[in-house]
Amino acid sequence: MHDSARPQGTLNRRRFLSISGQSLLALSLSQLIPVNLLAEERLPDLPDGLLRMGRDVFPHTFISDHHYVQPLLGLVDEQPALVARGLDGLQQQARQVHGSPFEQLDEAERVALLTDIENTPFFKAVRSSLMFGLYDNKALFPLFGYEGSSWEYGGYVNRGFNDLNWL
């Protein structure tokens, strides 16, 4: 039942549907792979302990390091002396109290050290940098459940005002 008049490499309806289905399956499965695995991107170097501090101040496990690094790099570029002094003091305190660098301590010890310095200009600068760098990043809005601005759509009275299912 093979049609010998048609060359073997041509695209018939059956082959087209088969290739289309396989392509759609491959595309949909590729959406399940986290972007971090696809892009083996090397993060820029930060001073020791700064990324760990940022992750302790804003502990979101669903956000990649890349989103923490960008605002922290901006802070290092803008205020290098403040960051250097603040990290040096934090590392000295960690070694003095616990005998290890800050980034090697367990979470409770790191939080205790950060609580001690939370009123310093260094801590406030890191917190502020990350607050705006994470929560004002439109790429991260869906991860936090924020739909974005609503004034273009009539404000919250018309969009989300009565969505309080927890109250």
Secondary structure by P-SEA (a helix, b strand, c coil): ccccccccccccaaaaaaaaaaaaaaaaaaaaccccccccccccccccaaaaaaaaacccccccaaaaaaaaaaaaaacaaaaaaaaaaaaaaaaaacccccccccaaaaaaaaaaacccaaaaaaaaaaaaacccccccccccccccccccccccccccccccccc
